[in-house]
Amino acid sequence: QVKVVQSGGGQVQAGGSLKLSCTTFRVTYDDYAMAWFRQAPKMQREGVASFDAKGIPNYADSVKGRFTISQDNPKNTLYLQMNSLRPEDTAMYYCAVDRYCLAYSGGWYYPQRVDVWGQGTQVTVSS
């Protein structure tokens, strides 16, 4: 069974930086994709950044130029470097395994198509 373990996050002032990590275990899928989502209180879960099966990164418009997704394949680890953080970035952040590469399509994220979620990590940005 696939397992996803997240680390990082915390509290920072506006303009600061944080880095999230996500390590996967027992993934045996072929050509799967990875992504980061977030969910603020009383809001729907939204996509933040992702890699497709070919390793091409995609970003939500709200984080372009501020967030960077990266991965270390030998370590099965996904990262999200978050710079110039804003109070509106405050949310629970989730790592996602997208087995069939359907969670991102045509510029839109589809959380309902994610197969495995990490446990979530809180990011709080104060003004």
C-alpha positions in Angstrom: 0.0 0.0 0.0 1.3 3.4 -1.0 2.3 5.7 1.9 2.9 9.4 1.7 4.7 11.2 4.6 5.0 15.0 4.7 7.2 17.3 6.7 7.9 21.0 6.9 5.5 23.8 7.2 5.0 26.1 10.2 4.4 29.7 10.8 6.1 32.6 9.1 5.6 36.3 8.6 4.5 37.7 5.2 7.4 37.8 2.8 9.1 34.8 4.4 9.8 31.4 3.1 9.0 27.8 3.9 9.8 24.4 2.4 7.6 21.4 2.4 8.8 17.8 1.8 6.9 14.7 0.8 8.3 11.2 0.7 6.5 8.3 -0.9 6.8 4.6 0.0 5.8 1.5 -1.9 4.8 3.3 -5.1 4.7 0.7 -7.9 2.7 2.7 -10.4 4.1 3.4 -13.8 4.3 7.0 -15.0 2.4 8.5 -12.1 2.4 12.2 -11.3 2.9 14.1 -8.1 1.3 17.4 -6.9 0.7 19.8 -4.0 -2.7 20.9 -3.0 -3.9 23.2 -0.2 -7.1 23.8 1.7 -7.9 26.9 3.7 -10.7 26.8 6.3 -14.1 26.7 4.8 -12.6 26.6 1.3 -12.3 23.8 -1.3 -9.1 22.0 -1.8 -7.1 23.6 -4.6 -4.1 22.7 -6.7 -0.9 24.5 -6.1 1.8 22.9 -8.2 2.4 19.6 -9.9 4.7 17.5 -12.0 3.2 15.5 -14.8 4.5 12.0 -15.8 7.2 13.6 -18.0 8.5 15.8 -15.1 7.1 19.0 -16.5 6.1 21.4 -13.7 2.8 23.3 -13.5 1.7 26.0 -11.1 -1.5 27.7 -10.1 -1.6 31.3 -11.2 -1.7 32.4 -7.5 1.7 31.0 -6.8 3.6 31.4 -10.1 7.0 33.1 -9.6 6.8 32.5 -5.8 6.6 28.7 -5.4 8.9 26.1 -6.9 8.1 22.4 -7.1 11.1 20.0 -7.3 11.8 16.3 -6.7 14.6 14.0 -5.8 13.7 10.7 -7.5 16.3 8.5 -5.8 14.8 9.5 -2.5 11.2 9.4 -3.7 10.8 12.9 -2.3 8.8 15.9 -3.6 9.5 19.4 -2.4 7.6 22.7 -2.5 9.8 25.8 -1.9 7.5 28.7 -1.0 8.9 32.2 -1.1 7.3 35.6 -0.7 4.6 34.1 1.3 1.3 36.0 1.8 -1.4 35.7 4.4 -3.7 34.2 1.7 -1.3 31.3 1.4 -2.3 30.2 4.8 -3.8 26.7 4.5 -3.3 23.0 5.1 -1.0 21.7 2.4 -1.3 18.2 1.0 1.0 16.1 -1.1 -0.7 14.0 -3.7 0.0 10.9 -5.7 -1.8 11.0 -9.0 -1.7 7.4 -10.4 -3.2 8.1 -13.8 -2.0 11.6 -14.3 -5.5 13.1 -14.3 -5.4 15.5 -11.4 -4.0 18.3 -13.6 -5.4 18.9 -17.0 -5.8 21.9 -19.2 -4.7 24.3 -16.6 -7.1 23.0 -14.0 -6.6 20.8 -10.9 -9.0 18.0 -10.0 -8.4 16.9 -6.4 -11.1 14.3 -6.8 -8.8 12.4 -9.2 -6.0 12.1 -6.7 -5.3 8.5 -5.6 -3.3 8.9 -2.4 -3.0 11.9 0.0 -0.3 12.8 2.5 -1.4 13.6 6.0 -1.2 17.4 5.5 0.9 20.1 7.0 -0.1 23.5 8.2 1.3 26.6 6.7 0.4 29.9 8.5 1.5 33.3 7.2 0.9 36.3 9.4 0.7 39.8 8.2 
